[in-house]
Amino acid sequence: MTAAPRGPFRFGDRVQLTGPKGKLHTVTLRERGELHTHHGVLRHDQLVGLPDGSVVENSSGNEYLALRPLLRDFVMSMPRGAAIVYPKDAAAIVAQADVFPGAVVVEAGVGSGALSLSLLRAVGAEGRLISFERRLEFAEVAVANVETFFGETPSQWSVVEGDLAEALPRTVGAGSVDRVVLDMLAPWEVLEPVADALAPGGVVICYVATATQLSRVAEFLRGLGCFTEPEASETMVRGWHVDGLAVRPDHRMVAHTGFLITARRLAPGAVPPEVRRRASKRSYTDDDLEVWTPGAVGDRDITDKNLRKRVRDAQRAAEGARRAAGDAGVSGEEPAGA
């Protein structure tokens, strides 16, 4: 996997340009490449050799701030097949699941690859990430996005097309996985094979959108009897306006996007200590199960035509990144990642 670049800009680098009125443009530097806007033309070769954080002028004298995009910048602007895991939740997943360098991590589903990028960075070159996705088109978007960001397909990453419940036992050995991240509509349907795959002490973390999903996952984890008491949380981010003595919360904030629920795998045969909870006035019944079904939760479909367009957009971006990296190698420049 290509190391994070530093030093002067080179052909093949992705650069985020902030122009007049704060408008952002992300380009991959190419020989004879140009950024055309109604504010003028900025040649790519004007940036080559300049350090990160430089300011350049275009043909009309408008100034642009040039920076290599951060992972969060790339995630928020990349082509999407499925809804993404936002940076605030990806950071919480990596921290709460304690994804460490060298870890073997299973992810389902891969979506558009946003979470895969954070997990690949966390496991490092010595780790392994195995991503499962049921829809080929989503997997294609994710692979193209990851290739665009890193400039190549990371050697420690593999994508498996298929249902996790069936494919996981064929792909990994029992007790061989350190962490499992589930971003799917009905994660409770795969918790039994996940429990078999996890090593003792391993972590399962589920990202779900609704309170009904959260409730169902918690009850299944408790019912299996091989996990610790589940812990649930959500992450909200509120920005602040700070200008002299004018200090106040921003009018907008990134509030609820999803819930996280985690538990750890117990040793074989271990019985979890009883957790004393206040008795509920009414336990759930078979009639309540209907609100936990995937149909009731609400699956968000994307049209085939729209999805095919997003696949093409992601693959074009990946091809552009590969071509730029190849051009940089031909011209004697060292290829760089994002």
C-alpha positions in Angstrom: 0.0 0.0 0.0 1.4 3.4 -1.0 2.7 5.4 1.9 1.1 8.8 2.7 3.0 11.3 0.6 4.9 14.3 2.0 7.2 16.9 0.5 6.7 18.8 -2.8 3.8 18.1 -5.1 4.6 15.7 -7.9 2.8 14.5 -11.0 0.4 11.8 -9.9 -0.5 13.5 -6.6 -4.1 14.3 -5.8 -4.4 17.9 -4.7 -7.4 19.8 -3.2 -7.6 23.4 -4.4 -9.7 25.9 -2.5 -10.6 28.8 -4.7 -12.6 32.0 -4.6 -15.5 31.9 -2.1 -14.2 28.6 -0.6 -15.2 26.4 -3.6 -13.2 23.1 -3.6 -11.7 21.3 -6.6 -9.8 18.0 -6.3 -7.5 17.2 -9.2 -4.8 14.6 -10.0 -1.7 16.4 -11.2 -0.8 15.5 -14.8 1.6 16.8 -17.3 -0.1 19.5 -19.5 -3.1 19.2 -17.2 -5.2 22.3 -16.4 -8.1 23.3 -14.1 -10.6 25.4 -16.0 -13.2 27.4 -14.1 -15.1 30.6 -14.9 -12.5 32.3 -12.7 -9.7 31.4 -15.2 -7.2 28.6 -15.8 -4.7 27.0 -13.4 -2.0 24.8 -14.9 -1.0 21.6 -13.0 2.7 22.2 -13.6 2.4 25.5 -11.5 2.0 23.2 -8.5 4.7 20.7 -9.1 7.7 21.3 -6.8 5.7 23.5 -4.4 5.3 22.3 -0.8 1.9 21.2 0.7 -0.1 24.3 1.8 1.1 26.6 -1.0 -1.0 29.4 -2.6 -0.9 29.8 -6.4 -2.6 32.2 -8.8 -4.5 31.2 -11.9 -4.5 33.1 -15.2 -7.0 35.7 -13.9 -5.0 36.4 -10.7 -7.4 34.4 -8.4 -5.6 32.7 -5.6 -6.0 29.0 -4.8 -4.8 27.2 -1.7 -3.3 23.8 -2.6 -3.3 20.9 -0.1 -3.3 17.1 -0.3 -6.8 16.0 0.6 -7.3 14.3 3.9 -9.1 10.9 4.1 -12.3 12.6 5.3 -12.2 15.0 2.3 -11.9 12.1 -0.2 -14.7 10.1 1.5 -17.1 13.0 1.4 -16.5 13.6 -2.4 -16.0 10.1 -3.8 -18.6 8.3 -6.0 -21.1 6.3 -4.0 -23.0 3.2 -4.8 -24.4 2.6 -1.3 -24.7 5.0 1.6 -21.3 5.6 3.3 -20.1 5.3 6.8 -19.3 9.0 7.7 -15.8 9.9 9.0 -17.1 10.5 12.5 -18.5 7.0 12.7 -15.5 5.4 11.0 -13.2 7.0 13.6 -15.5 5.7 16.4 -15.5 2.2 14.9 -11.7 2.0 14.6 -11.4 3.2 18.2 -14.2 1.3 19.9 -13.3 -2.0 18.1 -9.6 -1.3 18.8 -8.5 -2.1 15.3 -4.7 -2.4 15.6 -1.8 -2.9 13.1 -1.6 -6.5 12.1 -5.2 -7.3 13.0 -7.3 -9.7 10.9 -10.6 -7.8 10.3 -13.8 -8.9 8.6 -16.1 -6.2 7.2 -19.7 -6.6 5.8 -20.9 -5.0 3.7 -18.3 -3.0 1.9 -20.8 -0.4 0.6 -18.8 2.3 -1.3 -15.5 1.6 0.5 -15.5 4.5 2.9 -15.1 2.4 6.0 -12.7 0.1 4.2 -10.2 3.0 3.7 -10.1 3.6 7.5 -9.8 -0.1 8.3 -7.0 -0.5 5.8 -5.0 2.3 7.4 -5.7 0.9 10.8 -4.6 -2.7 10.1 -1.4 -1.6 8.3 0.8 -3.5 5.9 1.0 -6.5 8.3 -2.8 -6.9 8.8 -5.6 -8.2 6.7 -9.0 -6.8 5.8 -11.6 -9.1 4.2 -14.7 -7.3 3.0 -17.9 -9.1 2.1 -20.5 -7.6 -0.2 -23.7 -9.2 -1.7 -24.0 -6.8 -4.6 -21.4 -6.9 -7.3 -22.0 -3.3 -8.3 -21.4 -2.0 -4.8 -18.2 -4.0 -4.6 -17.0 -2.5 -8.0 -17.6 1.1 -6.7 -15.7 0.3 -3.5 -12.7 -1.3 -5.3 -12.5 1.7 -7.6 -12.7 4.2 -4.7 -10.0 2.4 -2.8 -7.7 2.2 -5.9 -8.2 5.9 -6.5 -7.3 6.8 -2.9 -4.2 4.6 -2.6 -3.2 4.6 -6.2 -3.3 0.8 -6.2 -5.2 -2.1 -4.7 -3.8 -2.8 -1.2 -2.2 -6.3 -1.0 -3.7 -6.9 2.4 -7.3 -6.4 1.2 -9.6 -8.9 -0.4 -13.2 -8.5 -1.4 -15.6 -11.5 -1.4 -18.9 -11.3 -3.2 -21.6 -13.2 -1.4 -23.7 -13.5 1.7 -21.6 -13.3 4.9 -23.4 -16.1 6.6 -22.5 -18.6 3.8 -19.2 -17.2 2.7 -17.5 -16.4 6.0 -17.0 -20.1 7.1 -15.5 -20.9 3.7 -13.1 -17.9 3.8 -11.7 -17.9 7.4 -11.0 -20.5 10.0 -12.8 -20.8 13.3 -11.3 -18.5 15.9 -9.0 -16.7 13.4 -10.5 -13.3 13.2 -9.7 -10.4 15.6 -12.4 -7.9 14.7 -15.7 -8.0 12.8 -17.5 -4.9 11.6 -21.1 -5.3 10.4 -22.7 -2.5 8.4 -25.8 -4.3 7.1 -29.6 -4.2 7.4 -30.0 -7.3 9.6 -26.7 -8.0 11.4 -28.4 -10.4 13.8 -28.8 -12.9 11.0 -25.0 -13.5 10.8 -24.0 -13.3 14.5 -23.7 -17.1 14.9 -21.1 -17.5 12.1 -19.4 -14.3 13.3 -19.1 -15.9 16.8 -17.5 -19.0 15.3 -15.0 -16.9 13.3 -13.9 -14.6 16.2 -11.0 -15.4 18.4 -11.7 -15.3 22.2 -11.6 -11.7 23.3 -12.3 -10.5 19.7 -14.7 -7.7 19.1 -17.9 -7.5 17.0 -19.2 -4.0 16.3 -22.4 -3.3 14.4 -23.4 -0.1 12.7 -27.2 0.3 12.5 -29.4 3.2 11.6 -32.6 2.7 13.8 -33.5 2.0 17.4 -35.4 -1.1 16.4 -32.3 -2.6 14.7 -30.2 -1.7 17.8 -32.7 -3.5 20.1 -32.7 -6.6 18.0 -28.9 -6.8 17.8 -28.6 -6.4 21.6 -31.1 -9.2 22.3 -29.5 -11.6 19.8 -26.0 -10.9 21.3 -27.4 -11.7 24.8 -29.3 -14.7 23.6 -26.2 -16.3 22.0 -24.6 -16.5 25.4 -21.0 -16.3 24.1 -20.6 -12.5 24.1 -20.1 -9.9 26.8 -22.9 -7.5 27.6 -23.3 -5.3 24.5 -22.6 -1.6 24.7 -24.4 0.9 22.5 -23.6 4.5 21.6 -23.9 7.2 18.9 -21.6 10.0 17.9 -22.7 13.5 17.2 -20.3 16.3 16.1 -21.1 20.0 16.7 -18.9 22.6 15.2 -18.2 26.0 16.7 -17.9 29.4 15.2 -14.8 31.1 16.7 -14.0 34.7 15.6 -12.6 36.9 18.3 -15.1 37.2 21.1 -17.9 35.9 18.8 -17.8 32.3 20.0 -21.0 30.2 19.6 -22.1 26.8 18.3 -22.6 26.5 14.5 -26.2 26.7 13.4 -25.8 23.2 11.8 -24.3 20.0 13.2 -23.7 16.5 12.2 -26.2 14.7 14.4 -27.5 11.2 14.2 -26.2 9.0 11.4 -26.2 5.6 13.1 -25.8 3.6 16.3 -22.8 1.5 17.2 -23.2 -1.6 19.4 -20.2 -3.7 20.5 -19.5 -6.9 22.3 -16.5 -9.2 22.9 -16.3 -12.9 22.3 -16.0 -15.1 25.4 -13.8 -18.1 25.7 -15.4 -21.4 24.7 -17.6 -22.7 27.5 -17.4 -19.5 29.5 -20.6 -18.3 31.1 -21.0 -14.6 31.2 -21.7 -13.2 34.7 -25.3 -12.3 35.2 -26.0 -8.6 34.6 -28.6 -7.1 36.9 -31.0 -4.9 34.9 -34.2 -3.3 36.0 -37.1 -5.6 35.2 -39.0 -4.5 32.1 -42.7 -4.0 32.5 -43.2 -6.0 29.4 -40.9 -8.3 27.5 -41.0 -8.5 23.7 -43.3 -11.1 22.1 -43.5 -12.7 18.7 -45.7 -9.9 17.5 -42.9 -7.4 18.2 -40.5 -9.3 15.9 -42.3 -7.8 12.9 -40.8 -4.4 13.6 -37.3 -6.0 13.5 -37.6 -7.5 10.0 -35.5 -6.0 7.2 -38.7 -5.0 5.3 -40.0 -3.1 8.3 -36.7 -1.5 9.0 -36.7 -0.2 5.5 -34.1 -1.0 2.9 -33.0 1.9 0.7 -32.8 0.7 -2.9 -30.9 2.5 -5.7 -32.1 2.1 -9.3 -29.9 -0.1 -11.5 -29.4 2.8 -14.0 -28.2 5.1 -11.3 -25.9 2.4 -9.8 -24.4 1.6 -13.2 -23.5 5.3 -13.6 -21.9 5.4 -10.2 -19.8 2.3 -11.0 -18.6 4.0 -14.2 -17.7 7.3 -12.3 -15.7 5.4 -9.6 -13.9 3.3 -12.2 -13.0 6.3 -14.3 -11.5 8.0 -11.2 -9.5 4.8 -10.4 -8.3 4.6 -14.0 -7.3 8.3 -13.9 -5.3 7.7 -10.7 -3.5 4.7 -12.2 -2.8 6.6 -15.5 -1.4 9.6 -13.6 0.8 7.4 -11.5 2.0 5.6 -14.6 2.8 8.9 -16.3 4.7 10.1 -13.2 6.8 6.9 -13.4 7.6 7.4 -17.1 8.6 11.0 -16.5 11.0 10.0 -13.7 8.7 11.1 -10.9 8.0 8.8 -8.0 4.3 7.8 -8.0 2.4 9.0 -5.0 -0.8 8.0 -3.3 -3.5 10.2 -2.0 
